């Protein structure tokens, strides 16, 4: 339910901005004919308010209301905003029983607004002289501020000083007015975002939805916009200056550009992918969160023998030795690292309330609402058999000679417990969901196929140059001229148009580059991802590649990296591969689908679940029972083998390749040869 907030540092005194706001609300109620005329002009997109450049600041804003007449809209505002079934005079009520609060209501209807300021009595005394609205003192009414975030709250407007946001937050704020904002106060207003003003976004993602995700006809983009304005014009110029200092371009200096992509699905071939059956995802009716309520550390009987007990490896050598190098300590060879255990005596002295709270907070952070955590079971687990973890740490760091050493071991235990909790939960979830995957065709509606890029481009000379370049590319793509599109370039931009990718172009600013635009969504970003696609393109067009792919067709798709749209698995701490690569036998139609993740693995330990993905994915293949599709997963390491930190001396490069970990530094022809051979084996 939207909330309209007016906020500032100094909001009382002579020429009070609060009084200006109240008088405007009273004017709206006292002059219905004029207000209705204004509404009619706004809906008809007639300019009423202009910015310094003579632009209509509300251009196109009220088009969604064009099918409704102004009188109906006025009545709807009375009902929705003012909680009133009929027009009456505005009333300002001093709630004397609740310090600092004054209520706003229409006649005898429920209050629709609340004023929260320090000097409520002084403000009320000044306001009593106004003839625009009525006033009333209430000696018995209770405070309203605490009810704002309640689901049944009827308060739609909140007016007050910045101090009321300290320790307060709300998901409801949709419109914000700035009051009495002077020099030095803009930065404080900016700080409200993420504190007092919290924006949920779609599905609690903290982001706006994309065009393809919005229900048609709802004008969701309007509802997903936080509107900010100043009661006096100079407030906005001050605020905009602070936005620019924070690296944010104000919306009135931005040009919007929509860029449709072109779908490139193969004709005559229905590519197969995986999909968790309807109803089995997360919190759906048959999802893991709704069916199973495991207690941490206790494997349910249904999964006994089907999942490996989690084993955590924590290597503290890199951190510890980074501290001791100042004393000219020599680094231990990887295979000489000490394997230690936490002291049972120290564990017995832990602050178990703090440990329990930390595990609970980690559970809440991960949104694992179905996982039960019992304090006594937690203590028993930590004090019991310690074979569940391997701790790599210099022995000297485990000596206990004082309370500070106990606290350090408690901190280490928390690191071990969070890793264990993650593996425990993901292991159970993977075992459950692995039984419910189906083979599904890739269609134009697949979540990973981006339909539209949205650009916000600065209205500057450089920004206009980028706009012209992007419009030229958009025209080429719309014409289906993929060869011409592949030649397009712009400074600090990546635009890949590959005939075997399921849509084009793959478009994104180069990571960390300074460009006069922002875009959503990002199709590709990390250098390792760009390198992989370019390697595949080079390989595909090379004589060697054509020979290796004789009788096979190759297709590629950049996977969306979130649960709502992309293909992911409850494996290895939730695995969302960056790419899906298909090899299709031109004669039999059999498909080999590989999930590919280019990434840096410098700090990964050899026991990391990601190194076991190649086996887990085969278990899913077995569950499918479809002989016409084969599944594989690969990690493509941008880290060279010699730069890996946590690989013991006994582990060879071949050992990692046996786990489908390939090294991009070997060169595209080499690692892609190995990938194809393993996928087709």
ABEGO torsion letter per residue (X at the ends): XBBBBBBBABABEBGBAAAAAAAAAAAAAABAAAAAAAAAAAAAGBBABBBAAGBBAABGAAAAAAABBAAAAAAAAAAAAAGBABBBBBBBBBBAABBGBBBBBBEABBBABBBBBABAAAAAAAAAABAABBBBBBAABBBAAAAAABAABABABBBBBAAAABGBBBAABABBBBBGBBBGAAAAAAAABGBABBBAEBGGAGBBBBAAABBBGAGAAAAABBBBBBABAAAAAAAAAAAAAAGBBBAAABBBBBBBBBBABBBGBBBBBBBBBBGABEABAABAAAABBBBBGBBBAAABGABBBBBBBBBAAAAAAAAAAAAGBBBBBAAABBBBBBBAAAAAABBAAAAAAAAAAAAAAAGBAABBBBAAAAAAAAABBAAABBBBBBAAAABBABAAAAAAAAAAAAAAAAAAAAAAAAAAAAAAAAAABBBBBBBAABAABBABBBBBBBBBAAAAAAAAAAAAAAAAAAAGBAAAAAABBBBGBBBBBBAABABOBBBBBBBGBBBABBBOBBABABAAAAAAAAAAAAAAABAAAAAAABGBBBBBBBBBABAAABBBBBBGGEBBBABBBBBBBAAAGBBBBBBBBBBBAAABBAABAAAAAAAAAAAAAAAAGBAABBBBBBBBBABBAAABAABBAABBAAAAAAAGBBBAAAEAAAAAAAAAAAAAX
